[in-house]
Amino acid sequence: MKSADNMLLNLKNDLLNTTNFVQLGEVEVRYLGRNGQVNDLMKKLKDLSVIERSEQGKKLNQLKANVETLINEKRKELTHKEDFEKKIDITLPGVKIPKGSLHLVSYAIEEIEKIFKKLGFIRMSYPEVEWEYFSFEALNMPSNHPARDDFETFFIDSPKDKNFGRMVLTPHTSSGQIREMLRVKEPPIRMINIGKTYRPNWDASHVPMFHQFEGLCIDENINITHLKGTIDFFAKEFFGSDREIRLRPFHFQFTEPSFEVDITCDICKGQGMVGDKKCRLCKQGWLELGGTGMVHPNVLKSGGIDSQRYTGWAFGFGVERVMMMKPGIGVSNMRVLYDSDIRINEQF
């Protein structure tokens, strides 16, 4: 193809006069663009006979390949020239990209899991979108319980199930208690369930999406001393030997007797005051970590467990809260953890 030979000769001359990437781009468009010279030849194939079209088509494909090769070689030449002019040694290692870090909550979850693993607890994870039954009914919470109000729970706009009710964004990890009982069927049970939970709250110690870890222990002859011993062990391991824990009598539908667990605040060191101002986080020297108690017999029955033979305890703590109370963290407002300010994570 005489026109093909002329095209390659013209291309070589154009490339000899090309001194930068802008000019090279113009050459590439002129020869390989939609309206370029190669495509112009391709368009003429339709006027040929079938036999000629096949023969000429092969030659044009080879021509296109040759054009691409010449242009790519010129591109490499310009690249090396540019590197040399900038005095770049391409054999030197590149600049190291700084390593990222885990979120504070992720660090806390890892440590919590390790602590309870020492006691023989297995890590479980249950649904974040849960049925109303597992979140309330099975936990001995009647239909008129305040927690089932729209102001306290996020309900999902989905069809209602005749057996399990509506769907919710799980308000607590306690629904995992029932699912674990149904899964194991026969005690002993030692479970730690860690996951996201959701409630429509927003202040210094609450956010709409937060994390909880749920402890559940069921066996024969389990009593409150086992519960207190486990919480004491966790507190000493996680917070240090100088922090104090207290169990305060309370009421929960799914435990009996029930307690709230408090720890001395790390921000104000249990004084309730920072300087001459009331502590913004705890306001009184103690911060509530979560609720605990002996599993209610009705909850054991919902999980298919013989409440005459077995007893157990359970607790639910907020991961963000226990992390905020860890010495050296110094976070007094939970909301900053989810403000996407990378400077928070860069400190740890």
N, C-alpha and C positions, 0 to 999 in steps of 0.2 A: 504494500500500500504506500504509494508515493506520498500521499497527503500525511500518512502516519509518520513517515521518515522526516518530512519537513517539520511536522509538529514537534518531534523530539529534538530536532536541531534548534528550533526556535526556543523551546523550553530551556535547553542548556544555555543558550545565550542570555535568556532572561534571568536565569539563576546566577550566572556570572556577575550580573549587574545588581543582584539583590544583596543588600548590606544589613538589613534588620528584619525583625519579625513582622512589622507592618507591611513592608514590601513583599515579604514571602506570602502573607495572607492574600494579598492582591493577586499574586501569580497563581496561587492555588485556586482561587475563585475563577480566574480567567480560563484555566484548563480543566478543572474538575467540578466547577459549580454547576448548578441546575441548567444554566444557559451557557456553559463553558464549551470549549472546542471539542472535547471528547464526547459530550452528550449530543452535540450537533451531528457528529458522525453516526452516533447510535440511532438518531432519529431517521436517518436516511436508509436504514436497513429495511424498513417496511416497503420500500419501492423495489427491492430486489426479489428475485425468484427464491423459492425455498432453498435450493441447493446453494446459490450464491449467498443467501442470508446466513446460512449455517457457517460457511467458510469465512465470510467477512466478520461474522460475530465473534469467532474465536480470535481472529487477528485484533479486533478492537478490544477485547478483554485483555489480551496480552499488552496492547498499547496502554491501556488504563493502568495496568499493574506497573509498567515501566515508568509512567508519569508519576505515580504515587511513590515509587522507590526513589526517584531523583529528588522529589520534593522533601521526603523524609530525611534523605542524606544531607540536604542543605539545612534542614532544621537542626540536625545534630551538630553540624558545623557551626551554625550561629550560636547554639547553646554553649559549646566549648569555648567559643570566642568570647562570649559574654562573661562566662565564669573566669576566664583568664584576665580579662580587663578589670574585673572586680577583685582580682587576686583572691579568689575563693579556692581553697584546697578541698576538693570534693572527697578526698580520702579521709578527712578528719571526721570524727563522730559528731552527730548533730547535737543541738541543745537539748538537754534532758527536760522533758515535760514534768512539772511537779506532780507528785502523787496526790490523789484525792484522799478523803477520809470518810469514814462511816458517820452517819448521823448519830447524835448522842443517844437517841432512843435505841438504835441498833446495838451500840455498845452495851447499854443497860440490859437489853434482852439476852445478849450472849452471856453476860455475867450471871444473870438470874438463872438461866438454864443450867449453867455449870454448877451453881450452888445447890440446886435441887437434885441434880444428877448424883451428887455425893450422898444424898439421902435415899436414892433408889427410885426417884420420881422420873417418869417418862414424859417426854415433850410431845404434846398433841396440838392440833390446830383444827378448829371447827368453823362452819360457815360464817361469813360476815353478813350475808343476807339470810335471815333466819325466819322460821315460822313462828307465829304468835304463840302457838302451843308450847314450843320448847323454851321460849323466852319468858312465858308467864304461867300458863296453866300448870305445866308439869313442875314448876317451881313453887307451887302452892300460892299463887297470886291470883285472886278472884278478878272477875271482869270489871269490878268497880275500883280496883286499886289505882291510886294516883299515878303510878309509873306508866300506866297504860293510856294516859291522856296524850292527845296530840302535842301538848306543850312539853312533854317529857320524852317522847319517842318519835323517831322518824318512821312513818308508815309508808310502805311501797304501794304505789297505785297499780295494783294487779288484782286479778280475780281471787276471791276468797275461797279457800278450801273448806269443805264441809267438816273435815276432821282436824285440821291444823290451824284454821282461821286465816287471818291476813298475814302478809309478809312484812317484815320490818328490817331496818338496818340494825343489826343486833345491838341492844343497849348495854349488854354486859357479857362477859365470857362465861357466866353461870349456866347458860344454855348447854355448854359443853359438858356439864356434870351429867345431865340426863343422857346425852349421846354417848358418853363414855361408859355409863352403867349399862346401857343397852348393848354396847359393843362388847364389853367384857363378860357381862351376864353373871359371873360368879366372882366375888371378891377373893383375894385382896386386890384393892385398887390404889395405886399411887400415881396420880396424874398431875402435870402442870400444863395448863392450856394458855398459850400466849397468842393474842390476836388484836385486831383493830375493833374498836367499839364506837358507837355513835350516840350522842345526845345533844339536843339544841341548847347548849350552854356556851357562854363566851365571856370569860373574865380572867383575872390574873392566875387562877388555879384551875380553869376549865377551858377546854376547846371542843368544838363540835365533833371532831374525829380524834380519838386518843387510843392508847393501848392499855390493855389490862393483862394481868396474869392470874390465872385461877388455879388454886391448889385444891386437890380433892384426895382424901385418904379414907378408905372404907375397909374395915376388917372386923373381926370379933374383938370385943372388949376395948375398942377405941374410946378414949375419953378426953376431957379438956386438957389434962396435963400433957398429952401427946401434942395437942394443938399448940399450947403455949410454948412447949419445948421447941417445936418446929419453927415458930415465928421468931423466938429468941435466937435460934441458930442462924436463921436468915439475916436478922438484924445485925448480929455481930460480924457475920461474914461480909455483908454488903456495905454497912455504914461504919463499922469499927466498934471497938469495945467501949468507947466513951459515950456512945449514944444510948438514950433511954427509950424504952417502949412501954406503953400502957394499954391495957384492955379496958374499955369503957362500956358498961352494959348498954345495950341498944335493942332495937327490934327490927328483924328482917323476917319476911314471910317464909323464907326457905331454910332458916336455921332456928334452932331452939335448944339451949339458950343462945343469944346472939351478942356480939360485941363489935364495937368499932375499935380499930387499932390506930393509935397515935404514936408519933415519934417526935422527940424534941427537934425544933426547927434549927437547921444549920445556918440560916441567914442571921437570926438573932440569938443563936446559941441557947434557945429555950427561955429567953427573957421576955419575949413579946414586944421588945422595943429595940430600935436601931438608933442609937444616939438619943435624941429627945422626941423621936417620932415612933408611932406604933408600926410594928413590922408589917410591910405591905402584903406579904404572903400569908403568914399564919395568924397575925393579929393578937395572939395570946400565948405564944411560946411553944404550942403543940400544933402539929399538922396531921390531919387525918390521912392515913395511907389507904384505908379501905375497910371493908366489913368482913367479919368472920363469925364462926359459931359451929355448933354441932348440927349436922345435916338433919333437917326435919323428917320425921318418919313418913310423912306424905310424899316427900321428894324421893325418898328411897323406894317407896311403892311405885311411883311413876317410872322409876328406872328399872323396875323389875327385881328389886333387891328385898330380901326378907328382913323387914325392920325389927322382927323379934330376935333374930340371930345376930344381925350385923348393926354396927353403929359407925359413924364417920364424922369427920369435920371438913369444912371447906372455907376458903377465903377468896376474896377478890381484891387485888391491889392495882392501882394505876401505875403503869411503868414510868410515865413522865414524872409523877409525883415522887416516887422513890428515887429516881435519878436526880431530881432537883434537890433532894435532901442529902445527897451524897457529898461528903466533905470535898471541898475544892472546886465544886461545880459553880456555885454562886449564882444560879439563875433564879430570879425572884418573880418572873412573869412567864408563865407557860407559853403564852402566845408568841414569844420571840422564837421559839423552836420551829415554828411553821411560817415565819415571815420571809423565807428564802434568802436570808442574809448569810452569805457564805462565811462571813467573818466569825459567826458563832461556831461553826464546825472547825474552822482553821485553828482554834485555840486548843483543840484536843487531839 
